[in-house]
Amino acid sequence: MSDVIIRATAANAQVRAFAATTRELVEFARCAHGTSPVVTAGLGRLLTAGAMMGSMLKGEKDVLTLQMKGDGPVKGYTVTADSSANVKGYALVPDVYLPPNAAGKLDVGGSIGYGTLSVIKDMGLKEPYVGQTVLQTGEVGDDLTYYFATSEQIPSSVGLGVLMNKNNTVKCAGGFIVQLMPFAGEEVVAKLEENLSNITSVTQILEQGHTPQEMLGMLLDGLDMQIVDEIPTAFVCNCDKHRIEKAIISIGEKEIKEMIEEGETIEVNCHFCNSKYAFTVDELKALLRKSKS
């Protein structure tokens, strides 16, 4: 199944919900960054959430950034997404290995440790919106649930999951976000809570072959669900050599001169997709001339 996000409403728009399957984009990230299983799970969950939250943005040029920073061995994750649900991201330390947690699962929370979650929305205004909360568990879903409740005052439930094969490739990945509107009635809230209590895990639902539509059907059972939209999602990085050239120019003449004096071709990696760009001494000299103009 190709990666996709399904958007729905229920109970006469008292509830809005998103469900996604993201195996391909999480596997792309794993290959690009060479992530260990626990980092694949953590980054994959945040990429999945970023894609769904990106699809909530209204403006065509709006950009969302999610950052988790902690005192654990992975140190942090950064994910960005746009309103078309194109998403990209990386882990600061991609090759962390930890024993399973008490539940026998990949210890995503232990890998990030204690820290903060930041949500940055650049909507073309003078200043971006920045919301920051303390990490609750580091398991990503719990942390975003807490963020929505405290920073945006939207009662929400966020479920995210990544399941690995024995050869450490991604078997399945996906998630959901369910949100109550301010006018939601008590009966709707009670029914939604009942439905959520019956959900075991995202990965179990996906491993059983269920689609995002079917996942929403479970979450919104008995609430007159209406599918609103189906949006493809993918790992998309907009880096290219021209962008990297501008980044090199921005570091200043002194640093570029030092690179030239070393007399060797340099290689620059994109943080987000790990693409490599080589610059010869002659190309660096051309960039030095541009930096002076």
Buried (B, 14 or more C-beta within 10 A) or exposed (E): EEBBBBBBBBBBEBBBBBBBBBBBBBBBBBBBBEBBBBBBBBBBBBBBBBBBBBBBBEEEEBBBBBBBBBEBBBBBBBBBBBBBBBBBBBBBBBEBEBEEBEEEBBBBBBBBBEBBBBBBBBBEEEEBEEBBBEBBBBBBBBBBBBBBBEBEEBBBBBBBBBBBEEEEBBBBBBBBBBBBBEEBEEEBBEBBEEBBEEBEEBBEBBEEEBBBBBBBBBBBBEBEBEBBEEBEBBBBBEBEEEEBBEEBBEEEEEEBEEBBEEEEEBEBEBBBBBBEBEBEBEBBBEBBEEBEE
